[in-house]
Amino acid sequence: MSALDRFSIVLVGTTHPGNIGAAARAMKTMGLTRLKLVNPAHFPSAEATARASGADDVLARCEVFDSLADALADVRWAVATTARDRELQWPQYTPRRFAEHSFAELPGVDVAVVFGRESSGLSNDELNLCNAALRIPANPQYSSLNLAMAVQLVAYELSQNAPTQAAPPASVDPLATQIELGRLNEHLLSVMAQVGYYDPERPKMLVKRLRRMLAKAGLTTSEVRILRGLLTAVSARNES
């Protein structure tokens, strides 16, 4: 098994099918094979196949999802690419630092790199489904990169930093998946509303801040279970 097999490239709302094919080609040249598409405008597509230039196998194995949440459901760590400053801050990496972090700090963990729409990138809600942000250093007066070029840069850094020896086994208590974090987030909001700390009619920034806090915390599956057990106990005590 290649050290790169645990990395997936996720393209959200891709408008031009040629960009999907070019991204697949960029991935294969660097040894990445796992491609996920979220609501592509046109796929399958002859143009995507033509632009893949021999990376047809990557396209043939790619998975298509209705939402980013579905695409990341079984992923334990996800980084969102963005070229814009956002309202809420969270850990931010360059492609090289992301690759170094992934191999040094996340051994055996399934990791996703999420790329947004060609014209508008990712929404804040979509970014909130990820654990960190990735920004490619570029000319501040013209920082826009073609989608396939951005995929190529990230894939290159992953290939250059991938260890040659066998990867260590995954932890017996792995990082929580995005779906586990999402369920914890919903459970927290439910109990917070129950005890009067959170008003669903006036959420303000609490929902986004809470999801961002959970994404940054690096919680494991067992830690999520502990927290949800505590929340269940609090809810039961409040109802009694």
N, C-alpha and C positions, 0 to 999 in steps of 0.2 A: 504493500500500500504506500503510495506516495505521500510525502508530508503535505502536499498541496490538496489532497483529496478531500480534506475537511473544510475547504473554503468554497463558498458559493458566491457567485455574482448575481445580484438581483436588480433587474431593470424594471422601473415602475412607469407605466403609462407611455411606453415608447411609441412615438408617432410615426416615425419613418422605419419601415421594415429593413431597409439597407443598414441602418445603425445596429439592428439586432445581429445581422450577419457579420458586420465588421467587428462587433464586440466579441462574437464567438471566435472569429479568427484571431483577435488580439489575445483572447484567453488561451487558445490552443497553442499559440507560439510560445507561451510561457508555462505551459504544463497544467493549466486549470481546465477543468471539464464540466463543472457543475454550474449550470445556468438556470435561473428562475425568472420568469416573466410575469409581471402583474398588469393585467388589463392592457395588453398591447393593442394598438389600433388595427394592425394587420399582421396576423400570424396564424398558420403557416403562410409563407410568401415566397414566390419564386425569386424576388429581389433579395430577400434575406439569404436564400441559398446561394445565389450568385455572388453576393458580397462576402459570404463565408469563405470562399476560395479554398475549399478542401476541408473546412471544419464542419462538414455536414453532420458528423457524429455528435458534435456538441449540440447542434440544433435538434437532432433527432432525440436526444436524451433530455432536453430541457423540459422543465415543468411550468405549467401556466396556472396562475391563481387569480381569483376574483379580487383579493385584497392583500395588502402588504402584511396585515396581521396573520392571514393564512399562510403566506409564504415564509414567515418567520416563526411559525408556531413551534417547530422543533429545534430552532436555533438557540444556542445558549449565549452567544455574544454577537451583537450586530453593530456595525459602524455605518453611519449615514454620511454620504458625501454632500457637501454644501459649499457654495461660493459666497454665501451671504451671512452677515451677522444676524443672530437671532435674539429674540427677547430674553430667553432663558439661556444661561451659559451651562456648559457641561464639558467633560474632557474632550480635548481636540487634538488630533494627530495629523502629521504629514504622512504621505504614503510610506516613507521609509520608517518613521517611528511606529506607525501602525504595524508594519510587518515585523519589526523587532519585538514589539510588545506581544504580538500574537504568538510568536514562537517561544519567547522567553517566559511569558506569564500565563499563557492559555494552552498548555500542552494537552493534546487530545480533545480539545473543545471544538465543536462545530461553529464556524464563524461565517457571517455573511457580510458582504460589502454592498450597500444599497445605493443605487444611482437613480436620480429623479428624471422627470420629464425634460426633453430637450429645451423647451421654452421657459419653464417655470420651476424646474427642480422638484424638491419634495415639500409637501405642506408641513406646517408645524406639528400637526397631529401625527403625520407619518414619521417625522423625526423623533417624536416622543416614544415611538416603538423601539428605538435603538438605544444602545448603551453609550455611544460616544459619537463624535463628529470627525469627519476626515476632510481636510481642505488641502488642495494641491497648490503650493506656492506658485503664483503667476504674476504677471504684470498687473498692478492694481488698477491701471487705467483700461486694461482689457484682459479680464481674467476668465473669459468664457472659453471653454474647451469643448471640442467635439466629443460626443459621448464615447465613441470607440477609443479616442485618444486618451480620455480619462481612465477608461478600463485598462488600456495598455500600460499606463504609468503605474497603476496599482498592482496589476498582475506582474509587471517586471520586478517591482520591489519584493513581492512575495517570493518570486522564483529565486531572486538573488539572496534572500535571507533564509530560505528553506534549509534545514539541516540535512546533511547527507546520510547521517546515521538514522536508525529507526527511532521514531518518536516514542517518548515515554508513554506508558498506558494512561488512559483517562482516570481521573480521580474517582474513588468509590463514592464520593459525595460531590457530584458534578454541579457546576453552575446551573441555576434554575433556567428553564427554557422561557422564551418570551410569553408563551401561553400561560405558564405557571405564574409569571410576574403579573400578567394581565388579570388573572383571577384573584391574586392577592390584592391588587389595586382596587378591584371592584368590591372585595370583601372589606377592605379598609374604609372605603367611602360609605358603604352600607352601615357599618358600625359607627362611624363618625357622625352620620346623619341620625342614627338611632339615639346617640347620647347628646345630640344637640350641638355638636361642634361644627358640623357641615350642613349648609343649606343648599340642597340641589337646585333651588330656584335662583340662587345667587352664588354661583360657584367661584366667580372671580378667577384668580390664577391658581387656586388650590389644586384643582384636578391635574393641571399640567405640572405643577411643582411636585406633587406627590409622585406622579409617574416618572418624572425625571430623577427624583431622589431614589426610587427603587431601582431604576436602570443603572445608576452610578454605584449602588451599594455592593454589587458583586455577590448577591445572596446565592446560596446553594439550595438545592432541592429540599434538603432536610431543614434548613433554616426557614424556608417558606412554609413548610408544614408546621413548624413550631409556632410561627407568627399567626398562621391561620387557626391553629388550635387555641391560642390565646384569645384571638378575636371571637371565636365561637363561644368561649367561656364568658367573655365580657358581655356578649350579646345575650346569653342565657341568663346571667346575673341581672342584667338590666330589665329583662322581661319578667323576672320573678318578683 
